[in-house]
């Protein structure tokens, strides 16, 4: 009941999202005072897309409407009968404004529309806010035109590249990035199979898809910042016999959880979820860490959840997913691959089958995705201390390779799981459930993963070391979890 001036600021890229429309609809229904500042720079991370963007483009064509109106007023009022003529022309000016500036969209929603104004002129912004504050009781939309990167020529010329700027890195890997391998593999698959289409949510560049969109513009759909719609669209296309690949960051796919369950998995539709930025992403911080995808996907019936150990396995899993005939999610990290050769021939991997990479009688290490290579390095370190570890590349978080995991657990009687995902309901939890269901109670277990807290920003290597997700941390956890092994070697010496 208090009298306040509430201001919501939103960009044109985010305006197309479902929650934004829901909020506009609600605000227009309430009819109470709310100031919405639309920062319109034609960009999200990538250029904005959609019908609403076309509507805004019509406004951008005539940004000098207000200036022209002011000049006309000065001219008309100098001539005889000018003020009367100006008043008489009010209706005509309204029609002209509606023709030039499609403000009717906002007015039909219950908003007063003000703009467009130059967002780089502070006095114009102040005047618009003061005017809106002092008049009216309805919700008002202030349409502000800005230029992304204004004042910094490199960002003005390449707003996509300069959406965010990271510190310079001295050690640039010679290995390709995971999203580059993803894009190359998808391009290859689409050339071979005309039923494959790709959907992304304002992440065309981030997911490595520009070359794919260039070659197949009619088979790549960027729906804007609308992850729910992206998954719903994929379900519809899959129901008609196509094979949609949905490429979305792990942290953003969470928004579409309802559609994954109801639109895809209940109908058991063959949608491929390419989950980029899974695990620790580094400098983007808490909002972007891909810490939960294994946890929120493995509980859904009909869903297959996989993670490659390297970039070569990524391309084989993608090929497998397009042949699976059911919902399948593949999670892979941000950054560069391991530098392994990419096999020229794609092969279909058996779903639910892992692989044993190293023998060992003392401890069974069962790792998934990015943690497989660090697990192998840790096993080599421990071998020099007399502790022999078997290493299993689980490859699938669901379904598990029960036979392989139980065999290694039974042999070693000590088992440790490693994942770059939240421990709560994650991969390790699935393995523990498997052991409990198989009554292997004599197996001593330990799980390494992300804690029950949001991961802050920071370099990927530093964050992994904080959570014992690097070789040194894994080796340390094995020593501390199974001190009898270290004591055994000490006694021998």
ABEGO torsion letter per residue (X at the ends): XBBBBBBBBBBAAAAABAAAAAAAAAAAAAGBBBBBBBBBAGBBABBBBEAAAAAAAAAAABAAAAAAAAAAAAAAAABBGAAAAAAAAAAAAAAAAAAABBAAAAAAAGBBBBOBBBAABAAAAAAAAAAAAABEABBBBBBBBBBBGBGBAAAAABAAAAABBBBBBABBBABBBAAAAAAAAAAAAAAABAABBBBBBGAAAAAGAAAAAAABAAABBBAEBBAAAAAAAAAAAAAAGBBBBBBBBAAAAAAAAAAAAAAAAAAGBBBBBBBBGBEBAEAAEAAABBAAAAAAAAABBGBBBBBBABAAAAAAAAAAAAAAGBBBBBBBBBEBBAGBBBBABBBBBBBGBBBBABBEAABBBBBBEAAAAAAAAAAAAAAAAGBBBBBBBAGBAOBBBAAAAAAAAAAAGBBBBBBBBBABGBAAAAAAAAAAAAGBAABBBBBBBBBBBBBBBEBAAAAAAAAGABAAAAAAAAAAABAAAAAAAAAAX
